[in-house]
C-alpha cells in the first residue's frame, strides 16, 4: 500500500460525537439551573415570576424543554466549528485552485515527480488522493503486465479508492447537523404546545383568570419557539455550507483524477 493511500485511512473507533452530545447536555442543564435559575433573576424565592426585563429569568421560565434545545444549540455550533476546521485542513496548506493548476501544469509537461512534490507540500485530503493517483501513474509506467486500457483503468480505480477513503472523514458529523435541523423544530413545537396548554389552563380557572399564569404559559411557548427555530436555522445553514464545500472538493478531485488518467493515456499511445 502506498504512503499516500495510507494517509487517507483515518479511522477512529471512539464515539467522540456521543461524548460531545453528553457533555453538551450536562453543560446545558448546569447553565439552565445554576445560571438562568439563580434566585436573583426572580421576584420571589419560589421563582414564580422573573424580574421584568431579566432575560435569564424569562428563559428559565421556558420550562424543562429549554435545556434540551440549548444542548442542540451547543452541538450545532461545536460541530459547525469542527467541520469548518476539518474542511479547511482537507483543502491543504495553500490555495486549492492554485494547487490543482500546478498539478495540471506538471502533468502537461510530464513532470510527475514535481506533481508529487506539490502534493507533499499541499497536504490535506485532496493532495492525498492526487498523490495516490500519481504514484499509481508511476507504477503503471514501469509495469508490463497490463495493456494501455487496463493501466488507465487501474489509475482511475486507485483515485476512486483513495477518494472513498477520504469522503467519510469529510462527511463525518454532518448527519448530526441534519438531524438537529429537524429535531430542534419538533422540540420547539413540543415546548410551544406545553406552554400554550398552561396558558389555556390559566384561562380555564374558576373565577377571574390568573394573568400571571397566562403570561407564564405564553412566555414558555415563545421561548421554546425562539430557541428551537434559531437552532434549526443555524443547523440548516451549516449543513448546506459544508455539503457545498464537500461537493467542491469532490469536483476538484474528479477533475484532476480525470486529467491524470487522460494524460497517461495520451502519452503512452
Residue pairs with C-beta under 8 A, 6 or more apart in sequence:
2 131
2 132
2 135
2 136
3 135
4 119
4 128
4 129
4 131
4 132
4 134
4 135
4 162
5 132
5 135
5 158
5 161
5 162
5 165
7 128
7 131
8 125
8 128
8 129
8 132
8 162
8 165
8 166
9 165
10 169
17 79
17 172
17 173
17 176
20 75
20 78
20 79
21 71
21 75
21 176
24 71
24 74
24 75
24 78
25 67
25 68
25 71
27 74
28 67
28 68
28 70
28 71
28 74
29 67
31 67
31 70
32 60
32 66
32 67
32 70
35 56
36 56
36 57
36 59
36 60
36 66
37 47
37 60
38 56
39 45
39 47
41 50
41 51
41 54
41 56
41 57
41 60
42 48
42 49
42 50
42 51
42 54
42 57
43 49
43 50
43 51
47 57
47 60
48 212
48 216
49 212
49 216
50 56
50 57
50 58
50 60
50 61
51 57
58 219
58 223
59 66
59 223
59 227
60 66
61 216
61 219
61 220
61 223
62 191
62 195
62 219
62 220
62 223
62 224
62 227
63 191
63 194
63 195
63 220
63 223
63 224
65 187
65 188
65 190
65 191
65 194
65 224
66 191
66 223
66 224
66 227
68 187
69 184
69 187
69 188
69 191
69 224
69 227
69 228
69 231
70 227
72 180
72 183
72 184
72 187
72 228
72 231
72 235
73 184
73 227
73 230
73 231
73 234
75 176
75 180
76 177
76 180
76 184
76 231
76 234
76 235
76 238
77 234
79 173
79 176
79 177
79 238
80 177
80 234
80 238
82 173
83 173
83 174
83 177
83 238
83 242
84 242
86 169
86 170
86 172
87 170
87 242
87 245
87 246
87 249
89 124
89 125
90 124
90 125
90 126
90 166
90 169
90 170
90 249
91 124
91 125
91 126
91 249
92 99
92 122
92 123
92 124
92 126
92 127
93 121
93 122
93 123
93 124
94 121
94 122
96 126
96 249
96 252
99 118
99 122
99 126
99 127
100 126
100 252
100 255
100 256
102 115
102 118
103 115
103 118
103 119
103 130
103 256
103 259
104 256
104 259
106 112
106 114
106 115
106 118
107 115
107 259
107 260
107 263
108 263
110 263
110 267
112 134
112 137
112 138
115 130
115 134
116 131
116 134
116 135
118 127
119 127
119 128
119 130
119 131
119 134
120 127
120 131
125 166
125 169
125 170
125 249
126 249
126 252
126 253
126 256
128 162
128 166
129 159
129 162
129 163
129 166
129 253
129 257
130 159
130 253
130 256
130 257
130 260
132 158
132 159
132 161
132 162
133 155
133 158
133 159
133 162
133 256
133 257
133 260
133 261
134 260
135 158
136 154
136 155
136 158
136 159
137 155
137 260
137 264
140 146
140 151
140 154
140 155
140 264
141 264
141 268
143 151
146 154
148 265
148 268
148 269
151 264
151 268
152 261
152 264
152 265
155 260
155 261
155 264
156 257
156 261
159 253
159 257
159 260
159 261
160 257
163 250
163 253
163 254
163 257
167 246
167 250
170 246
170 249
171 246
174 239
174 242
174 243
177 235
177 238
177 239
177 242
178 235
178 239
180 231
180 232
180 235
181 232
181 235
181 236
181 239
182 232
184 228
184 229
184 231
184 232
184 235
185 228
185 229
185 232
187 224
187 228
188 224
188 225
188 227
188 228
188 229
188 231
188 232
189 225
189 228
190 224
191 220
191 221
191 223
191 224
191 225
191 228
192 221
192 222
192 224
192 225
193 221
194 220
194 221
194 224
195 217
195 218
195 219
195 220
195 221
195 222
195 223
195 224
196 217
196 218
196 221
197 217
198 213
198 216
198 217
198 220
199 213
199 214
199 216
199 217
199 218
199 221
200 217
201 213
201 217
202 209
202 210
202 213
202 214
202 216
202 217
203 209
203 214
205 213
